[in-house]
């Protein structure tokens, strides 16, 4: 593994893990009133574009991070639509 990929994997882990507390909080409280739908949708669109970019440049850290982040934010969106 190249050292540059190691930096990518560390960044991917940190940025993706940052969303876990939000998912758990929404899941436990069943409240999404403090989450702005336009911001969430914009973020999901951006993460989707990063995923496409990662696929096009064949960057495994970008692909893994943005796939995981997209899944977590789609879960949050599901809760937002269900409980919001």
C-alpha positions as CSV (number, residue, x, y, z in Angstrom):
1,X,0.0,0.0,0.0
2,X,1.3,3.4,-0.9
3,X,1.6,6.0,1.9
4,X,-0.8,8.3,0.0
5,X,-3.4,5.6,0.1
6,X,-2.9,5.2,3.9
7,X,-3.7,8.9,4.3
8,X,-6.8,8.4,2.2
9,X,-7.9,5.4,4.3
10,X,-7.4,7.3,7.5
11,X,-9.3,10.3,6.2
12,X,-12.1,8.0,4.9
13,X,-12.4,6.4,8.3
14,X,-12.5,9.6,10.2
15,X,-15.0,11.4,7.9
16,X,-17.3,8.4,7.7
17,X,-17.2,7.6,11.4
18,X,-18.2,11.2,12.1
19,X,-21.8,10.3,10.9
20,X,-22.3,7.3,13.1
21,X,-23.3,9.4,16.2
22,X,-25.9,11.2,14.1
23,X,-27.4,8.0,12.8
24,X,-27.6,6.5,16.4
25,X,-29.1,9.7,17.8
26,X,-31.8,9.9,15.1
27,X,-32.5,6.2,15.6
28,X,-32.8,6.4,19.3
29,X,-34.7,9.7,19.5
30,X,-36.8,9.2,16.4
31,X,-36.5,13.0,15.9
32,X,-35.0,14.7,12.9
33,X,-36.5,18.2,13.5
34,X,-33.1,19.8,13.8
35,X,-31.9,18.4,10.5
36,X,-32.5,20.6,7.5
37,X,-33.7,18.6,4.5
38,X,-32.1,20.9,1.8
39,X,-28.7,20.5,3.5
40,X,-29.1,16.8,3.8
41,X,-30.1,16.4,0.1
42,X,-27.2,18.7,-1.0
43,X,-24.8,16.6,1.0
44,X,-26.1,13.4,-0.4
45,X,-25.7,14.8,-3.9
46,X,-22.2,15.9,-3.2
47,X,-21.2,12.5,-1.7
48,X,-22.7,10.8,-4.7
49,X,-20.6,12.9,-7.0
50,X,-17.5,12.1,-4.9
51,X,-18.4,8.4,-5.3
52,X,-18.7,8.7,-9.1
53,X,-15.3,10.6,-9.1
54,X,-13.7,7.9,-7.0
55,X,-15.0,5.2,-9.4
56,X,-13.7,7.2,-12.5
57,X,-10.2,7.7,-11.0
58,X,-10.3,4.2,-9.4
59,X,-9.4,5.5,-6.0
60,X,-10.3,2.8,-3.4
61,X,-10.2,5.1,-0.4
62,X,-12.6,7.6,-2.1
63,X,-14.9,4.8,-3.2
64,X,-15.1,3.2,0.2
65,X,-15.5,6.4,2.2
66,X,-18.2,7.8,0.0
67,X,-20.1,4.6,-0.3
68,X,-20.2,4.3,3.5
69,X,-21.0,8.0,4.0
70,X,-23.7,7.8,1.3
71,X,-25.3,4.8,3.0
72,X,-25.2,6.5,6.4
73,X,-26.8,9.6,5.1
74,X,-29.4,7.7,3.2
75,X,-30.4,6.1,6.5
76,X,-30.6,9.6,8.0
77,X,-32.7,10.7,5.1
78,X,-35.0,7.8,5.6
79,X,-35.5,8.7,9.2
80,X,-36.0,12.4,8.2
81,X,-38.8,11.4,5.7
82,X,-40.3,9.0,8.2
83,X,-40.1,11.1,11.4
84,X,-39.6,14.6,10.1
